[in-house]
Amino acid sequence: MEITVYPMNQNEKSEFPARLRKLREERRQSRVVVSELCGLSRGMIRQYERGEKIPTLKTLIVLANYFGVSIDYLAGETNNRKRSL
């Protein structure tokens, strides 16, 4: 099975880890809890927050839906958290 990685520019690479961590901390949830609720392996959120891994498009969608934000917000493309319909 081939995994497609969502292409991120340099700004998105630096914004994504910080935004993911901020959203998780706003909910006062551990990395393990978010990983389990989003169907990810236990260490993935830690790796994303450290900038060690870049999420796939599928993972970005899962995380954006979980936190109720747009993919663009999560990736650092906009400061507007709301998803457009």
Legacy VTK file of the C-alpha trace (Angstrom):
# vtk DataFile Version 3.0
C-alpha trace
ASCII
DATASET POLYDATA
POINTS 85 float
0.000 0.000 0.000
1.462 3.335 -1.059
1.209 6.254 1.356
0.758 9.691 -0.134
2.230 12.534 1.870
0.469 15.884 1.841
3.033 18.315 0.396
3.849 21.001 2.958
5.825 24.163 2.359
8.371 25.393 4.926
5.798 27.550 6.781
3.401 24.635 7.076
6.180 22.368 8.344
6.850 24.761 11.203
3.217 25.710 11.890
1.681 22.238 11.881
3.532 20.880 14.957
2.777 24.015 16.980
-0.890 24.102 16.009
-1.379 20.419 16.693
0.144 20.802 20.137
-1.915 23.910 20.894
-5.168 22.216 19.892
-4.326 19.137 21.964
-3.382 21.200 25.005
-6.554 23.301 24.713
-8.485 20.064 25.182
-6.150 19.042 28.006
-5.585 15.663 26.438
-2.447 13.581 26.372
-0.740 12.610 23.147
-1.684 8.987 23.770
-5.381 9.831 24.161
-5.468 11.878 20.936
-3.570 9.140 19.087
-6.009 6.477 20.231
-9.120 8.568 19.521
-7.846 9.353 16.022
-6.807 5.774 15.261
-3.088 6.531 15.147
-0.227 4.608 16.682
0.647 5.725 20.199
3.752 7.716 19.300
2.540 9.507 16.181
1.234 12.662 17.850
4.583 13.068 19.622
6.426 12.682 16.320
4.128 15.178 14.595
4.484 17.712 17.420
8.274 17.425 17.288
8.283 17.855 13.510
9.842 14.415 13.066
7.064 13.136 10.796
4.778 14.751 8.254
1.187 13.470 8.259
-0.517 11.991 5.246
-3.517 13.766 3.793
-5.765 11.119 5.371
-4.242 11.818 8.793
-4.620 15.587 8.332
-8.306 15.061 7.586
-8.753 12.866 10.676
-6.987 15.378 12.930
-8.831 18.382 11.481
-12.175 16.636 11.959
-11.285 15.595 15.498
-10.328 19.131 16.527
-13.111 20.764 14.500
-10.775 22.928 12.438
-9.945 23.233 8.754
-6.998 21.438 7.227
-5.725 24.857 6.124
-5.687 26.039 9.735
-3.968 22.903 10.970
-1.337 23.183 8.216
-0.707 26.880 8.858
-2.229 28.251 5.660
-4.801 30.401 7.479
-5.510 31.697 10.955
-9.236 30.974 10.550
-10.050 27.776 12.432
-13.482 27.314 10.906
-14.105 24.766 8.207
-15.939 25.918 5.107
-18.926 23.868 4.027
LINES 1 86
85 0 1 2 3 4 5 6 7 8 9 10 11 12 13 14 15 16 17 18 19 20 21 22 23 24 25 26 27 28 29 30 31 32 33 34 35 36 37 38 39 40 41 42 43 44 45 46 47 48 49 50 51 52 53 54 55 56 57 58 59 60 61 62 63 64 65 66 67 68 69 70 71 72 73 74 75 76 77 78 79 80 81 82 83 84
